[in-house]
Amino acid sequence: MPDIYTDHPEVVRSLLAEGGFTCGVEPRILQGRDPNWTCIVDGERVSGDLYVHGRSADELGLPWWLALVVAAVLAAVVATQTLLIVRLRRQRAAGG
């Protein structure tokens, strides 16, 4: 179950509810979590539980630069996948 750490848990919970999540329900994956802060979604392609924590990521003791490193790695992965997809489509369009 993914966890969301935020300074504004009420805002996150309301945004999830507006986005199609059902909030304020018993967790299905990790029992014992506060149902008021558990949101679930059941879609055709995506389903699962989210748990909203009312604290900031700074309280986790993670350095700020770690978020930058993770963002850079994710950006590199997305860029690489995009380039590979474009290259494959061009090869298929060229007939080879």
N, C-alpha and C positions, 0 to 999 in steps of 0.2 A: 504494500500500500504506500504510494507516494505521500510524502509529508510536505506541507507548504508552511514555511516560517515567514511571518509577516508582522509588521507593527500595526497593521490594520485588519485584524481577522474578520471583523464584521463586514468590511467592504469586500474582501475576497469571497466570503461566504455568499453575499448577495450577488456578486458577479457570476459565481459558479451556478447559483440557482437560476439566474437569468439566461445562462448559457445551456440550460437543459439538465443540469445536475439536480438530484434530489438531496436536499440537506436536512439535517436533524433526524437521521435514521440510525439504527443500530449498525455498526460496522460488520461487514460480512467476512473480512479477511483476518483482521487482528481484533479479537474480542477484548473487551475491557476498555476500549477507547470511548471517550465522551461522545455520545450520540449527537449532542448539540453541535459538535464541530466536525462531524463526519458527513461527507457528501459522496453520493454514488452516481454513476452514469451507466446506462445500459443501452448502447447503440448497436447498430449492425456491424460497425468496424471497430468500435472502441467500447470497452466496458471496464469498470473497476471502481475502486474506492479511493478517495482522497481524504486526508486528515489535515485540518487547518490548525496550526499552532499559533497562539497569541504571543509570539515573541520574535525578536528580530534575529537575523542570521549572525549579527555581531555577538550575540550571546552564546553562539555555538563555539566561539573561540577560533574561528577560521580566519586566516589572514585575508585582507582585502584583495591581495594580488592573486590568490587562488581562484577567485571568480573570474579574473581577467584571463588566466591561463586556461581555464575550462572553456570560456567563451571563444578564445583563439583556436583551441583544438576543435571545437564544434564548427566554427566557421571554416576551418581548413577541410574538415570532413565533408561539409556541405558543398564547398567549392570543388573539391575533387570529384564528388559524385556528379555534380552538374556537368563538369567538363567531360567525364566519361560518358554520360548520357548523350551529350551533344555530339561527341565523336562517334558513338555507335549509330546514332540516327543519321549522321552524314554518310557513314559507310554503307548503311542499308539503302539510303537514297541513291547512292552512286552505284548500287548493284553489287556490292562486294562485301 
